[in-house]
Amino acid sequence: MTRTQRSLCIAIAILAAAALLLREPLREFAEGMLTCNMFAAADNDSFDPGPAIGSRFPGLRARLDGREITLIEEFAGGKGALLVVLDSLASPYSRKQLLQLQEYRDHFGDAGLGVVVLSADTPRDLQDFAQRRDIDLPLLADDHTLSLRTLGLLENAAAGESGRPEVHPGTLVIDMHGIIAGKFFLSDPARRIDAAAALALALKLLDT
């Protein structure tokens, strides 16, 4: 091997090592740019999937910590609960929304609202993400889409082009009697209601 070839090999090795070290920061930077304007302050479009406002919450069939969850009451606060539906943690928008919800958890709790997250991810995927990012919100796994089908939040029964179900992400506001007081769903799945706005809107609905 010539001196030039050795130098080239060393340079390639250095570049490869740098790429490995910077991979995660670069990915986070790219996701930050992609999601920088994803949060909305209100639900101003006509997109309205899911159960009707004023109807009784139909229940759940999801998994948490090895047990089946069928009732949302155990997660509710004194005024009710927010069920936040994510499409999948494979989506950078869902990851960012979940991180923001975690930041606002105490604000919801202080206002008398429980927050529970429902996702089409597996229990293992949810647990791994929660451990890596210090998430202690209840993350319900609906990887068989039983709850999502009951709630009417699947685009269709078949999987989409990605091989995963096409889920409508959004939020249901459920009062202390199990009645759906409101919901926030945006037609663009890359847009989500800001956590602070969701808190204010939910309190207004429940107080009314």
Helices and strands as residue ranges (DSSP letters): H 3-34, E 39-40, E 62-64, E 67-69, G 73-75, E 80-86, H 92-103, H 105-110, E 113-119, H 123-133, E 139-141, H 146-151, E 154-159, E 165-167, E 170-175, E 180-184, E 192-193, H 195-207
